């Protein structure tokens, strides 16, 4: 068998790598901003979970809607995973950072006391 007879495989590295990273970072940033605003306003660390859940639900809904209502857009399960993972990872990072390094960030926003 000749090498030229093998089927050609085209990998779109931009679509897989950068696209998923962008979903992770953007939905993580959304959750981070929601958490900072709500924890500062409510003065309760339980809001870290609420911000992550709202951001993750929004990410799932966006993927579902673009797969069912828009002809030129497609639903990708990997995008939905990246959205949820970004939201929960950023929220966990902020929770740990706020719990153990609160004095380091006290110059950025006042204490909750």
C-alpha positions in Angstrom: 0.0 0.0 0.0 1.3 3.4 -1.0 1.5 6.2 1.6 -0.5 8.5 -0.7 -3.5 6.1 -0.4 -3.9 6.6 3.3 -6.8 8.9 4.2 -5.8 12.4 5.1 -6.5 13.5 8.6 -6.7 17.2 9.3 -6.4 18.3 12.9 -7.7 21.7 13.8 -5.5 22.5 16.8 -6.8 26.0 17.1 -10.3 24.8 17.5 -9.5 22.2 20.2 -6.8 23.9 22.3 -7.4 27.6 22.3 -11.2 27.3 22.0 -11.5 25.2 25.1 -9.0 27.3 27.0 -11.0 30.4 26.1 -14.2 28.8 27.4 -12.4 27.8 30.6 -11.0 31.3 31.2 -14.1 33.3 30.2 -16.5 31.3 32.3 -14.0 31.2 35.1 -13.6 34.9 35.0 -17.4 35.3 35.0 -17.7 33.1 38.1 -14.8 35.0 39.7 -16.5 38.4 39.2 -19.8 37.1 40.4 -18.2 35.6 43.5 -16.2 38.7 44.4 -19.3 40.9 44.0 -21.6 38.6 46.0 -19.2 37.7 48.8 -18.4 41.3 49.3 -22.0 42.3 49.3 -23.4 39.4 51.4 -20.4 38.9 53.7 -20.8 35.1 53.5 -18.5 32.6 51.9 -21.3 30.4 50.9 -21.8 32.7 47.9 -18.7 31.2 46.3 -20.6 28.1 45.4 -23.6 30.1 44.2 -21.5 32.1 41.8 -19.9 28.9 40.4 -23.3 27.2 40.0 -24.9 30.2 38.2 -22.0 30.6 35.9 -22.0 26.8 35.1 -25.7 26.8 34.5 -25.3 29.7 32.1 -22.6 27.9 30.3 -24.7 24.8 29.9 -27.7 26.8 28.7 -25.7 28.7 26.2 -24.4 25.5 24.7 -27.8 23.9 24.6 -29.4 27.0 23.0 -26.8 27.4 20.3 -27.1 23.8 19.4 -30.9 23.9 19.0 -31.8 27.4 17.8 -28.9 28.5 15.6 -28.3 26.8 12.3 -24.7 28.1 11.9 -23.7 27.2 15.5 -23.1 23.7 16.9 -23.4 22.1 20.3 -20.2 20.8 21.7 -20.1 18.8 24.9 -16.4 19.7 25.4 -17.3 23.4 25.5 -19.9 22.7 28.1 -17.3 20.8 30.2 -14.8 23.7 29.8 -17.4 26.2 30.9 -18.3 24.3 34.0 -14.8 23.4 34.9 -13.6 27.0 34.5 -16.4 28.3 36.7 -15.8 25.8 39.5 -12.0 26.0 39.4 -11.9 29.8 39.5 -14.4 29.7 42.4 -12.4 27.2 44.3 -9.2 29.2 43.7 -10.9 32.3 45.0 -12.3 30.5 48.1 -8.9 29.1 49.0 -7.2 32.4 48.3 -9.7 34.3 50.4 -9.6 31.7 53.2 -5.9 31.4 53.6 -4.5 34.7 52.1 -7.1 37.2 53.2 -4.5 39.7 54.5 -2.8 39.8 51.1 -5.9 40.9 49.3 -7.2 43.3 52.0 -5.8 46.2 50.1 -8.0 45.4 47.2 -11.3 45.3 49.0 -12.2 46.1 52.6 -12.7 43.4 55.3 -16.2 41.9 55.8 -16.2 42.6 59.6 
